[in-house]
Amino acid sequence: MEKRPSEIITEFLNFLEAAEREHESAYTAVGKEDSRVQLYGKVHEFYTDRQNQNLVKALRRLQNEQATVEKYLFGNREFKNRVD
């Protein structure tokens, strides 16, 4: 059986209302993301600036070296007697 005109109109109105909700949701999400872009924008610029790449590499090296020292100091170390 074919849909009645009132059913088609009802479906279309439901579609319009759903589209409005989707638009509002997307608009809100864009606003939130836009705030995040401004929040992290300067950090991104610093990180991607070629002049800062040596500093970033040095900090990565320091991070790795520090993690190695911490693993040694705080890890499970075993002490063995050298005397038989």
C-alpha positions as CSV (number, residue, x, y, z in Angstrom):
1,M,0.0,0.0,0.0
2,E,1.2,3.5,-0.8
3,K,2.1,6.0,1.8
4,R,-0.6,8.6,2.5
5,P,0.3,12.2,1.8
6,S,0.1,12.9,5.6
7,E,2.6,10.2,6.3
8,I,5.0,11.6,3.7
9,I,4.6,15.1,5.2
10,T,5.2,13.8,8.7
11,E,8.3,12.0,7.6
12,F,9.6,15.2,5.9
13,L,8.9,17.3,9.0
14,N,10.7,14.7,11.1
15,F,13.6,14.9,8.7
16,L,13.7,18.7,9.0
17,E,13.7,18.5,12.8
18,A,16.4,15.9,12.8
19,A,18.5,18.0,10.4
20,E,18.1,21.0,12.7
21,R,19.3,18.9,15.7
22,E,22.3,17.6,13.7
23,H,23.2,21.1,12.6
24,E,23.1,22.4,16.2
25,S,25.2,19.5,17.4
26,A,27.7,20.0,14.7
27,Y,27.8,23.8,15.3
28,T,28.5,23.2,19.0
29,A,31.2,20.6,18.2
30,V,32.9,23.0,15.8
31,G,32.9,25.7,18.5
32,K,34.6,23.4,21.0
33,E,37.2,22.3,18.4
34,D,37.8,25.9,17.5
35,S,38.6,26.6,21.1
36,R,41.0,23.7,21.2
37,V,42.8,25.0,18.1
38,Q,43.3,28.4,19.7
39,L,44.3,26.7,23.0
40,Y,47.1,24.6,21.5
41,G,47.9,26.9,18.5
42,K,51.1,28.4,20.0
43,V,52.4,25.1,21.3
44,H,51.9,23.7,17.8
45,E,53.7,26.6,16.2
46,F,56.6,26.2,18.7
47,Y,56.8,22.4,18.0
48,T,56.8,22.7,14.2
49,D,59.2,25.7,14.0
50,R,62.4,24.5,12.4
51,Q,64.5,26.6,14.8
52,N,63.2,24.6,17.8
53,Q,63.8,21.2,16.4
54,N,67.2,20.8,18.0
55,L,65.7,21.7,21.4
56,V,62.9,19.1,20.9
57,K,65.5,16.4,19.9
58,A,67.6,17.3,23.0
59,L,64.5,17.1,25.3
60,R,63.6,13.6,23.8
61,R,67.2,12.4,24.4
62,L,67.0,13.8,28.0
63,Q,63.6,12.1,28.5
64,N,65.0,8.7,27.3
65,E,68.2,9.0,29.4
66,Q,66.2,10.0,32.5
67,A,63.8,7.1,32.0
68,T,66.8,4.7,31.8
69,V,68.3,6.1,35.1
70,E,64.9,5.8,36.8
71,K,64.5,2.3,35.6
72,Y,67.9,1.4,37.0
73,L,67.3,3.1,40.4
74,F,63.8,2.1,41.0
75,G,63.6,-1.2,39.2
76,N,64.0,-4.7,40.7
77,R,67.8,-5.0,41.1
78,E,69.4,-8.2,42.3
79,F,72.5,-8.2,44.4
80,K,74.8,-11.2,44.2
81,N,77.7,-11.9,46.4
82,R,81.0,-12.1,44.6
83,V,82.6,-14.3,47.2
84,D,81.9,-18.0,46.9
